[in-house]
Every structure is written in C-alpha cells, then in structure tokens.
Amino acid sequence: MNGAPDDKRTYLVVIDDSPEARTALHFAARRAAKTNGAVEVLAVVEPQDFVQWGGVQAAIEEEQRLRIEASVAASVGEIVDAAGIQPTIIVSPGDPVAAVRGLIGTRSDIAALVLGAAPSGNPGVLVANFTGNDAGKLPCPVMIIPGGLSDEQLERLS
C-alpha cells in the first residue's frame, strides 16, 4: 500500500473532540478541494486497560468511528458536498504518536500531516511531539493550524 491508485495528495488529519481538531479538518478539506486531493481522518482510541471480551473493544472502536463520522459530516459537510471529497476515516487503537508514525510510515501518498493547535495553553501531545524532537523525522510536512482561525481566514490560507 504505497500510495493511492490515482496518486492524489492525501492530507492526514488526526481528530478528537476538540475545536482545534475540527479547524484542522476544515483546513485540510479546503486544501484538498483546491488541489484535487483527498482527506484521511485518523481517530485514535485509547485501548481499555482490561477488556474481558474482545467484542467490547470492537464495540468501543465502532462507537468511536460512528461519533467521528458524525463529527466529520457536521464539520465539513458543505465542503464535502461542494468539492465531492469523501474523507476516509481510520480508527486506530493505541498511542496517538505511534499510530500517526505507523500510518505515515506505510504510505507514500500522504502529502501532509495536518494538526490543530489550541488557541491558548498546551498545544497537545501530537503538536508537541511532531514539532519537537521528531520534527525532521517524518517523510512529509507537518501543518499546524491555529485553532482560533475563522472560516474566512481558513479559506484565504488554504
């Protein structure tokens, strides 16, 4: 799996329930629409400390997928409709940094990792990691999207 069959630029967005993640998703969707690209959304689910039945973890992951799909539809529905972009959603259990590194390491079509940064306070574990010690270790650029940007600013910048 070294790239998309049509070699589209793929913008990878790591999403959670934060407003800055939705801002990053807006940016990536607008950028993909303008460059005839694609958007992949990665949601990382922390594995449960103890799951007696494997079906419970699968149910948790499926619930997370449905929640993320609803969030993606609500966040970029108008962009998806206008540009015909259908984001791919990946739900991965485990550590977010390891999940991102593992996915990017197996894909040549990922044009950029798009992360949202909180308008104030701690930037988050992914932003801190991929702009700190690991800044030069990825095979693609990291785009940090400020969480406080308006729709007009996102449109202008994308």
N, C-alpha and C positions, 0 to 999 in steps of 0.2 A: 504494500500500500504506500507507494512513494509519491503519489500526487493524484489530483482529481483527473478523471478521464479527459476533461476539456481544459485542463491546466488553468482554471480560474484562480485568481488570488483569493485566498481564504483568510478572513480576519477572525481570529480566535478570541472570544470574549469569555472571561470567567465571571459567572454571575452568582449573586446571592440575593438576599432581600434588601440590600442597601440601595439608597437613591443613586449613589455614585456608580454602582454597577449598571443600573438602568441607563444612566447618562453615557457610559462607555458603550453600551449596546446601541443606543441611538446613534452615536458617532460611527460605530462600525457598520451599521446598516446603511447610513447615508453614504459612507465611503465606498462600501460595496456596490451600492446603486450607481454611483458616479464612475466606478472603474470596471463595471460588469463583473464584479466579484461575488464572493459567497461569504456567508457568516456561519460560524460554528459557535455554539454556546456550550460551555463546559460548566456543569454544576457538580461540585464535589460534596459527597455525603460522608460525614464522619461515620466510620463503622461503629456499631454498638459494641460496648465492652464485652458483653456476653449475650449471645443470641443462641437460645436453646434449640430453636428450629430455624433452619436455613431459610424457610419461607418468610419468616419475619423480616429478615434483612432485605429480601427481594421485595416485600410489600413496602418497606420504608423507602427503598430506591424508586419504586414505581410511583409512590405518593409524591416524592421529590420531583420526579420527571413531570408529572401532571401539573404540579404547582409552578415549575419553571416554564412549561409550555404556556400556561395561562399568563404568566408574567411577561414572557416574550411577546405573546399576542397583544397584550394590553400596551406594552411599551413601544413596539414598533409596527403595530398593525397597519397604520396608514402608509408607512414606508414600504412595508412588505407588499401591500396592495398596489401601490403606485409603481414600484420597481420590479415586482414579480419575484422578489427574493424570498425564498423559503428557508429560514435558518435551520440548520441541523442541530439537534440537542443531544449532548452526551452527558450521561450521569455516571460519575465515577466514584467508587468508594475509596476512602483513604485520605492521605495527607494532600492538601491543595498544591503545595510546591512540587511534590513528587508527581502528582497527576498531570500538572502542566508540563513539567520537564519530560515525562514519559510520552505524552501525546506529541509534543513538538519534535521530540527526537525521532519519531517514526514517520514524520510527514514532511515532504518537500513542498507541498502546496500552501503551507501556512505563510502568508506574507507578513503578518504582524500579530503580536500578542497585544490585545487592547485591554487595558486595566483602568478602572475608575479609582480616583483618589478622593478621599473625603475632603470637603472644603476646609475643615479645620481638625486639629488633633492628629492622632495616629494615622498614617497613610494606609495601614493594613499590611498583613504578612506578605502578600504577593508583591505589592509595590515595593516594600522594603527589601525583599529578597532579590527581585529581578532588577532593581536599580542599585543594589549594593554590591556585595561580593560576587554575585552571579551576573552582573550587568553585561559582561563581554562573552559569556559562555553560551548564549543562545544562537541558533542559526538564523534568527530573524529579528527585526527591530521590536522594541517594546514601546508601545504608545501609552502614555499616561494621560488620561483625560480628566481634567479637574471636575469634580462633582458639582460645582456651582455654576457651570455654564448654562446659559439659556438655550432654547431651541434655535433662536436666531444666530447665536454665537456658534453653535454646533453646525448649523447649515453653512455658515461662512467658512469655518475651519476645515470642514470635511471635503 
